[in-house]
Amino acid sequence: MPLPLSGLLVVSLEQAVAAPMCTCRLADAGARVIKVERPEGDFARYYDKLAVPRAAMAAKQAATQSIGTRSERAAPASPHSADSVQFPSPLWGGVRGGGGAIPSQEAPSSSNRTTPLPNPPPQGGREHTESGEREPHRERGERDRVGQSAYFVWLNRGKESLVLDLARADDKALLAAMLAKADVFVQNLKPGAIAKLGFALDELRRAHPRLVICSISGYGEDGPYAARKAYDMLVQAESGLASVTGGPEAPARVGVSVCDIAAGMNAYEAILAALFSRANTGDGAAISISMFDAMAEWMAVPLIQYEGGAAPKRIGLAHTSIAPYGAFKTKDGADILISTQSDREWRVLAEKVLDDKVLAADPAFATNVERVKRRGETDARVAAVFGATDEAALTQKLSRADIAFARVNATADLAVHPQLRRIEIGTPSGTVSYPAPPARMDGTPRRYGAVPALGEHSAKIWAEFLPQAKRK
């Protein structure tokens, strides 16, 4: 069965995280994504070398046990080819070459939670592509590296890599030829840079009225901050996110690139909406997404609270407006986070977990408003009981009482979490395992395309779009 965006051609002049996040989702949905890279490559390729192939990691750690995860195997080879199966779709009103991924088989799972292996060994067998075994493709210095960049491997599966130097007339001609056939053009260059290269967005819209164009930037195409450089942590700071993150002593960074991810997902959402609109009107769109706007929108509740007279405070792993809602340490040292979302749940917690019927009936703690006023005393009552109880016994009581709770885990715990689903992705260095995308269609296992080597598809793309070109 074809994937939803099979037949869609996406050209992306992208780097770093936000735009690759968007186009990764488009590729996962079946679109053919051509990633245009500068001659030295997307600089995200070189952030680190920590995406280590499973075989190298297995040899390094001599791991023999299976890992407690569910795995959805991915195809180590790029799914797109010049003779890909073509499928029509109402989203773009025509047929174009582009490969969707092919469903894969799920690997067995277990519940072992010891000695996590970041990229667990396969359940047997050598690395295969859809056409058989392969030696991983490596070029431009990649032979000397054991691992790939974690960011790049995460966000560039299933794409084709084309190297262009857009200072060259012939390379510009190839980009123009691709855009003439594209359904979507994504770019996250500095505002105004794409026009200086000869691809002004308003001119592209006139020349290709069905083209959906999406520009991703730090602060947008206009306004007093439009020309500023913007990276994830800078936007976390500028948007006020850091001011509501962390403990009382200092602001903190959210531990993942949340501004980049938010911008990328907003771009993906807007592109899908534009494609549906085009199916009805025949017209494309020019979309602008900024990291600042994406995060400012997510900051709506803290801003509304501030403007209503109650600025949120940093209180660490707790909730500013609900009590008890936070982490408490058990007798054997585990951190257990609980959440009481209603006054009824508080009474259940007090009576069945804290074993205190008097507290459950005490009007001084009967409502969330009163508990928040007495947060120190409320939390102390909970902490006293939790601190006298081992984790196993406590979590049993919480489960029986149907109180929402979670263990405060580290990444080592996530690596072997029994709920974690994984996919295996081919890279130029070998197969890497990481968490599966959250969307599941009818529970059907999926395959995902490989992460391309720099310029891996350049020759094929030149032959496809400018077959007569004589490039010097």
C-alpha positions as CSV (number, residue, x, y, z in Angstrom):
1,M,0.0,0.0,0.0
2,P,1.4,3.4,-0.9
3,L,2.2,5.9,1.9
4,P,0.1,9.1,2.1
5,L,2.6,11.4,0.3
6,S,3.9,8.9,-2.2
7,G,4.6,10.7,-5.5
8,L,5.2,14.0,-3.9
9,L,8.6,15.7,-4.7
10,V,10.1,17.9,-2.0
11,V,13.3,19.9,-2.7
12,S,14.9,21.2,0.5
13,L,17.8,23.6,0.9
14,E,18.3,22.8,4.5
15,Q,20.7,22.5,7.4
16,A,20.8,22.0,11.2
17,V,17.5,20.8,12.8
18,A,14.3,22.8,12.1
19,A,14.0,22.2,8.3
20,P,15.4,18.7,8.4
21,M,12.8,17.9,11.1
22,C,10.0,19.0,8.8
23,T,11.3,17.1,5.7
24,C,12.1,14.0,7.7
25,R,8.4,13.8,8.5
26,L,7.5,14.4,4.8
27,A,9.9,11.5,3.8
28,D,8.4,9.2,6.5
29,A,5.0,9.9,4.9
30,G,6.3,8.7,1.5
31,A,7.5,11.9,-0.2
32,R,10.6,11.9,-2.2
33,V,12.9,14.4,-0.4
34,I,16.0,15.8,-2.2
35,K,18.3,17.4,0.4
36,V,20.5,20.1,-1.2
37,E,23.8,20.4,0.7
38,R,26.7,22.8,0.3
39,P,30.0,21.2,-0.9
40,E,31.2,20.7,2.7
41,G,27.8,19.3,3.7
42,D,25.1,20.2,6.3
43,F,27.1,21.2,9.3
44,A,24.9,19.0,11.4
45,R,26.8,16.1,9.9
46,Y,29.7,17.0,12.2
47,Y,28.1,17.9,15.5
48,D,29.4,14.6,17.0
49,K,30.2,11.0,16.1
50,L,27.9,9.3,18.7
51,A,25.5,7.5,16.4
52,V,27.5,4.3,16.5
53,P,26.6,1.4,14.3
54,R,25.1,-1.5,16.1
55,A,27.9,-3.9,15.0
56,A,30.6,-1.6,16.3
57,M,28.8,-1.0,19.6
58,A,28.2,-4.7,20.0
59,A,31.9,-5.4,19.5
60,K,32.9,-2.6,21.9
61,Q,30.7,-3.6,24.7
62,A,30.6,-7.4,24.0
63,A,26.9,-7.4,24.7
64,T,25.2,-10.7,24.8
65,Q,21.8,-10.0,26.2
66,S,18.8,-8.8,24.3
67,I,17.4,-5.4,25.0
68,G,13.9,-4.7,26.5
69,T,12.4,-2.9,23.6
70,R,10.1,-3.3,20.7
71,S,11.9,-2.8,17.4
72,E,10.5,-1.8,14.0
73,R,13.2,-2.7,11.5
74,A,14.1,-0.1,8.9
75,A,15.5,-0.6,5.4
76,P,19.2,0.4,5.4
77,A,19.0,1.6,1.9
78,S,17.4,4.8,0.5
79,P,13.9,3.9,-0.8
80,H,13.9,6.4,-3.7
81,S,15.1,5.7,-7.2
82,A,14.6,7.1,-10.7
83,D,12.3,4.2,-11.5
84,S,10.3,4.3,-8.3
85,V,6.7,3.1,-8.4
86,Q,4.4,6.1,-9.1
87,F,1.1,6.7,-7.4
88,P,-1.5,9.5,-8.0
89,S,-2.7,11.5,-5.1
90,P,-5.3,14.3,-4.8
91,L,-2.8,16.3,-2.8
92,W,-0.7,17.3,-5.8
93,G,-3.0,16.4,-8.7
94,G,-0.6,14.3,-10.8
95,V,2.0,11.6,-10.8
96,R,5.7,12.0,-10.1
97,G,8.5,9.6,-9.2
98,G,9.1,9.1,-5.5
99,G,9.4,6.1,-3.3
100,G,7.4,5.2,-0.3
101,A,8.9,3.0,2.4
102,I,7.9,-0.7,2.5
103,P,6.5,-2.2,5.7
104,S,9.0,-4.2,7.7
105,Q,8.9,-7.1,10.2
106,E,8.9,-6.4,13.9
107,A,11.7,-7.9,15.9
108,P,11.1,-9.9,19.1
109,S,11.0,-8.0,22.3
110,S,12.0,-8.8,25.9
111,S,11.9,-7.1,29.3
112,N,15.5,-7.2,30.3
113,R,16.5,-3.8,31.9
114,T,20.2,-4.3,32.6
115,T,23.3,-2.9,30.9
116,P,21.7,-0.9,28.2
117,L,23.3,-0.8,24.7
118,P,22.5,2.4,22.9
119,N,22.4,0.7,19.5
120,P,21.6,-2.9,20.3
121,P,22.8,-5.8,18.1
122,P,20.5,-7.2,15.5
123,Q,18.5,-10.3,16.1
124,G,21.0,-12.1,13.8
125,G,22.0,-11.7,10.2
126,R,24.1,-9.2,8.2
127,E,23.0,-5.8,7.0
128,H,20.6,-6.0,4.1
129,T,19.0,-3.5,1.7
130,E,15.9,-4.1,-0.3
131,S,18.2,-5.4,-3.1
132,G,20.5,-7.5,-0.9
133,E,23.6,-7.1,1.2
134,R,25.8,-4.0,0.9
135,E,28.9,-2.5,2.1
136,P,27.9,0.9,3.7
137,H,28.6,3.8,1.3
138,R,31.2,6.2,2.6
139,E,32.9,9.2,1.0
140,R,34.4,12.6,1.7
141,G,36.4,11.5,4.8
142,E,33.6,9.4,6.3
143,R,35.7,6.3,6.1
144,D,37.8,7.5,9.0
145,R,34.8,7.9,11.3
146,V,33.2,5.1,13.3
147,G,30.0,7.0,14.2
148,Q,27.8,9.5,12.6
149,S,26.2,12.7,14.0
150,A,23.3,11.9,16.3
151,Y,21.3,14.8,15.1
152,F,22.0,14.1,11.4
153,V,21.1,10.4,11.7
154,W,17.9,11.2,13.6
155,L,16.6,13.8,11.1
156,N,17.8,12.8,7.6
157,R,16.6,9.2,7.1
158,G,14.9,8.5,3.8
159,K,16.3,11.5,1.9
160,E,18.5,11.9,-1.2
161,S,21.7,14.0,-0.8
162,L,22.6,16.4,-3.6
163,V,25.7,18.6,-3.3
164,L,25.4,22.0,-5.0
165,D,27.5,25.1,-5.0
166,L,25.0,27.8,-5.7
167,A,27.7,30.3,-6.6
168,R,27.9,28.3,-9.9
169,A,25.6,28.9,-12.7
170,D,25.2,25.3,-13.7
171,D,24.3,24.3,-10.1
172,K,21.7,27.0,-10.0
173,A,20.3,25.7,-13.2
174,L,19.9,22.2,-11.7
175,L,18.1,23.7,-8.6
176,A,15.8,25.7,-11.0
177,A,15.1,22.5,-13.0
178,M,14.1,20.6,-9.8
179,L,11.9,23.4,-8.6
180,A,10.1,23.4,-11.9
181,K,8.9,19.9,-11.1
182,A,8.7,20.1,-7.3
183,D,5.5,20.1,-5.2
184,V,7.2,21.6,-2.1
185,F,10.3,23.7,-1.6
186,V,11.6,24.1,1.9
187,Q,14.5,26.4,2.9
188,N,16.0,27.6,6.1
189,L,18.6,30.0,4.9
190,K,19.0,33.5,6.6
191,P,16.1,35.8,5.5
192,G,17.0,37.3,2.1
193,A,19.7,34.8,1.3
194,I,17.7,32.8,-1.1
195,A,16.8,35.9,-3.1
196,K,20.5,36.8,-3.3
197,L,21.2,33.4,-4.9
198,G,18.6,34.2,-7.6
199,F,15.6,32.4,-6.2
200,A,13.4,35.2,-4.8
201,L,10.4,33.6,-3.3
202,D,7.8,35.9,-4.9
203,E,9.3,35.2,-8.3
204,L,9.2,31.4,-7.6
205,R,5.5,31.8,-6.7
206,R,4.7,33.5,-10.0
207,A,6.8,31.1,-12.1
208,H,5.4,28.0,-10.3
209,P,1.9,28.8,-8.9
210,R,1.3,25.3,-7.7
211,L,4.5,25.2,-5.7
212,V,4.2,25.1,-1.9
213,I,7.1,27.1,-0.5
214,C,8.1,27.0,3.2
215,S,10.7,29.3,4.7
216,I,11.9,28.6,8.2
217,S,13.9,31.2,10.1
218,G,14.8,32.3,13.6
219,Y,12.6,35.4,13.9
220,G,10.7,35.6,10.7
221,E,11.0,37.4,7.4
222,D,10.4,40.9,8.9
223,G,10.4,42.7,12.2
224,P,13.2,44.2,14.2
225,Y,14.9,40.8,14.9
226,A,14.6,39.4,11.4
227,A,18.3,39.7,10.6
228,R,19.5,38.2,13.9
229,K,21.2,34.8,13.9
230,A,19.1,32.4,15.9
231,Y,19.9,29.0,17.4
232,D,17.8,26.8,19.6
233,M,19.1,27.9,23.0
234,L,19.1,31.6,22.0
235,V,15.4,31.3,21.2
236,Q,14.7,29.5,24.4
237,A,16.2,32.4,26.2
238,E,14.6,35.2,24.0
239,S,11.1,33.7,24.1
240,G,11.1,33.5,27.9
241,L,11.1,29.6,27.9
242,A,14.3,29.5,30.0
243,S,12.7,31.8,32.6
244,V,10.1,29.1,33.4
245,T,12.5,26.1,33.2
246,G,14.7,24.9,35.9
247,G,14.8,25.5,39.7
248,P,14.6,28.7,41.7
249,E,18.3,29.3,41.6
250,A,18.7,29.9,37.8
251,P,17.0,29.6,34.4
252,A,17.7,26.5,32.5
253,R,17.7,25.1,29.0
254,V,15.2,22.4,28.0
255,G,17.3,19.4,27.4
256,V,16.4,18.9,23.8
257,S,16.2,21.3,20.9
258,V,12.6,22.2,21.5
259,C,12.5,25.5,19.5
260,D,14.0,23.8,16.4
261,I,11.6,20.8,16.8
262,A,8.6,23.1,17.3
263,A,9.4,25.1,14.2
264,G,9.9,22.0,12.1
265,M,6.7,20.4,13.2
266,N,4.8,23.6,12.6
267,A,6.3,23.7,9.1
268,Y,5.2,20.1,8.5
269,E,1.7,20.9,9.6
270,A,1.5,24.0,7.5
271,I,2.8,22.2,4.4
272,L,0.2,19.5,4.8
273,A,-2.6,22.1,5.1
274,A,-1.3,23.9,2.0
275,L,-1.3,20.7,0.0
276,F,-4.9,20.0,1.0
277,S,-5.8,23.6,0.0
278,R,-4.1,23.1,-3.3
279,A,-6.1,20.0,-4.0
280,N,-9.2,22.2,-3.9
281,T,-7.9,25.5,-5.5
282,G,-4.9,24.4,-7.6
283,D,-2.8,27.1,-5.9
284,G,0.4,26.6,-3.9
285,A,1.4,28.8,-1.0
286,A,4.2,30.8,0.5
287,I,4.6,29.8,4.2
288,S,6.8,31.5,6.7
289,I,7.7,29.8,10.0
290,S,9.9,31.2,12.7
291,M,11.4,29.5,15.7
292,F,10.5,32.4,17.9
293,D,6.8,32.4,16.8
294,A,6.7,28.6,17.4
295,M,8.0,28.9,20.9
296,A,6.1,32.1,21.8
297,E,2.8,30.3,20.9
298,W,3.8,27.5,23.3
299,M,4.5,30.1,25.9
300,A,0.8,31.2,25.8
301,V,-0.2,29.9,29.2
302,P,2.8,31.5,31.1
303,L,2.2,34.8,29.3
304,I,-1.6,34.8,30.0
305,Q,-0.8,34.0,33.7
306,Y,1.7,36.8,33.8
307,E,-0.7,39.3,32.3
308,G,-3.4,38.1,34.6
309,G,-1.2,39.0,37.6
310,A,0.4,35.7,38.5
311,A,3.8,35.3,36.8
312,P,4.9,31.7,36.8
313,K,7.9,30.8,39.0
314,R,10.6,28.3,38.5
315,I,10.1,25.5,41.0
316,G,12.0,22.6,39.4
317,L,10.3,19.3,38.9
318,A,6.9,20.5,40.3
319,H,3.8,22.2,39.0
320,T,3.3,25.9,39.5
321,S,-0.5,25.7,39.9
322,I,-1.2,22.2,41.2
323,A,-0.3,20.4,44.5
324,P,0.8,17.8,45.1
325,Y,2.4,17.5,41.6
326,G,6.1,16.8,41.8
327,A,8.9,14.3,42.5
328,F,9.4,12.7,45.9
329,K,12.3,10.3,46.9
330,T,11.5,6.8,48.2
331,K,13.3,5.0,51.0
332,D,15.6,3.2,48.6
333,G,16.5,6.4,46.6
334,A,14.1,6.3,43.6
335,D,12.5,9.6,42.5
336,I,8.8,9.1,41.9
337,L,6.7,11.9,40.4
338,I,3.0,12.0,41.2
339,S,0.2,14.1,39.8
340,T,-3.2,14.8,41.5
341,Q,-5.5,16.4,38.9
342,S,-8.5,16.8,41.1
343,D,-9.6,17.1,44.7
344,R,-11.1,13.6,44.5
345,E,-7.7,12.2,43.6
346,W,-6.1,14.1,46.5
347,R,-8.6,12.4,48.9
348,V,-7.7,9.0,47.4
349,L,-4.0,9.7,47.6
350,A,-4.3,10.8,51.3
351,E,-6.5,7.8,52.3
352,K,-5.1,4.9,50.3
353,V,-1.5,5.8,49.7
354,L,-0.6,8.0,52.7
355,D,-2.9,6.0,54.9
356,D,-4.2,9.2,56.5
357,K,-8.0,9.4,56.6
358,V,-7.8,12.5,58.8
359,L,-5.8,14.3,56.2
360,A,-8.2,13.2,53.4
361,A,-11.0,14.9,55.3
362,D,-9.1,18.0,56.5
363,P,-10.8,21.1,54.9
364,A,-7.4,23.0,55.0
365,F,-6.3,20.6,52.2
366,A,-9.6,19.9,50.6
367,T,-9.1,22.0,47.5
368,N,-6.3,22.6,45.1
369,V,-6.3,26.3,45.9
370,E,-5.7,25.6,49.6
371,R,-3.1,22.9,48.9
372,V,-1.2,25.3,46.6
373,K,-1.3,27.9,49.4
374,R,0.1,25.3,51.8
375,R,2.4,23.7,49.2
376,G,5.3,23.3,51.7
377,E,3.1,21.4,54.2
378,T,1.3,19.5,51.5
379,D,4.5,18.3,49.9
380,A,6.0,17.5,53.3
381,R,3.1,15.1,54.2
382,V,3.7,13.3,50.9
383,A,7.5,13.3,51.2
384,A,7.3,11.8,54.7
385,V,5.4,8.7,53.6
386,F,7.3,8.2,50.3
387,G,10.6,8.5,52.1
388,A,9.6,5.7,54.5
389,T,8.5,3.3,51.7
390,D,10.5,1.3,49.2
391,E,9.9,2.0,45.5
392,A,8.3,-1.4,44.7
393,A,5.8,-1.2,47.6
394,L,5.0,2.5,46.9
395,T,4.4,2.0,43.1
396,Q,2.1,-0.9,44.0
397,K,0.0,1.3,46.3
398,L,-0.1,4.1,43.7
399,S,-1.2,1.6,41.0
400,R,-3.9,0.1,43.2
401,A,-5.2,3.6,44.0
402,D,-5.1,4.6,40.4
403,I,-2.9,7.6,41.1
404,A,-0.9,8.9,38.1
405,F,2.9,8.5,38.7
406,A,6.1,8.1,36.8
407,R,9.7,7.2,37.7
408,V,12.2,10.0,37.1
409,N,14.4,8.1,34.6
410,A,17.7,8.8,33.1
411,T,18.6,8.2,29.4
412,A,20.1,4.9,30.5
413,D,16.7,3.9,31.7
414,L,15.0,5.0,28.5
415,A,17.5,2.8,26.5
416,V,16.0,-0.3,28.0
417,H,12.4,0.9,28.8
418,P,9.8,-1.8,28.2
419,Q,7.5,0.7,26.4
420,L,10.2,1.9,24.0
421,R,9.8,1.1,20.3
422,R,12.9,1.3,18.1
423,I,13.6,1.5,14.4
424,E,16.9,0.5,12.7
425,I,18.3,2.9,10.2
426,G,21.0,2.4,7.7
427,T,23.8,5.0,7.7
428,P,27.1,5.4,5.8
429,S,28.8,3.7,8.7
430,G,26.3,0.9,9.4
431,T,22.9,0.4,11.0
432,V,21.9,2.5,14.0
433,S,18.9,2.0,16.3
434,Y,16.9,4.8,17.9
435,P,13.3,5.6,19.0
436,A,10.5,5.0,16.5
437,P,8.3,7.9,15.3
438,P,5.2,8.1,17.4
439,A,2.6,7.8,14.6
440,R,1.4,4.3,13.9
441,M,-1.0,3.5,11.0
442,D,-3.4,0.7,12.0
443,G,-0.5,-0.8,14.0
444,T,1.3,-1.8,10.8
445,P,5.1,-2.0,11.1
446,R,7.0,0.4,8.8
447,R,10.3,0.6,7.0
448,Y,12.3,3.9,6.9
449,G,14.9,4.9,4.4
450,A,18.6,5.2,5.0
451,V,20.6,8.3,6.0
452,P,22.5,9.4,2.9
453,A,26.2,9.9,2.5
454,L,27.2,13.4,1.4
455,G,26.4,13.7,-2.3
456,E,25.3,10.1,-2.5
457,H,22.6,10.8,-5.1
458,S,24.2,13.7,-7.0
459,A,25.0,11.8,-10.2
460,K,21.6,10.3,-10.4
461,I,19.8,13.6,-9.8
462,W,21.9,15.4,-12.4
463,A,21.0,12.7,-14.9
464,E,17.3,12.9,-14.1
465,F,16.8,16.7,-14.1
466,L,19.5,18.0,-16.5
467,P,20.6,15.0,-18.5
468,Q,22.3,17.1,-21.2
469,A,24.3,19.2,-18.7
470,K,28.1,19.3,-19.3
471,R,29.4,20.2,-15.8
472,K,33.0,21.2,-15.4
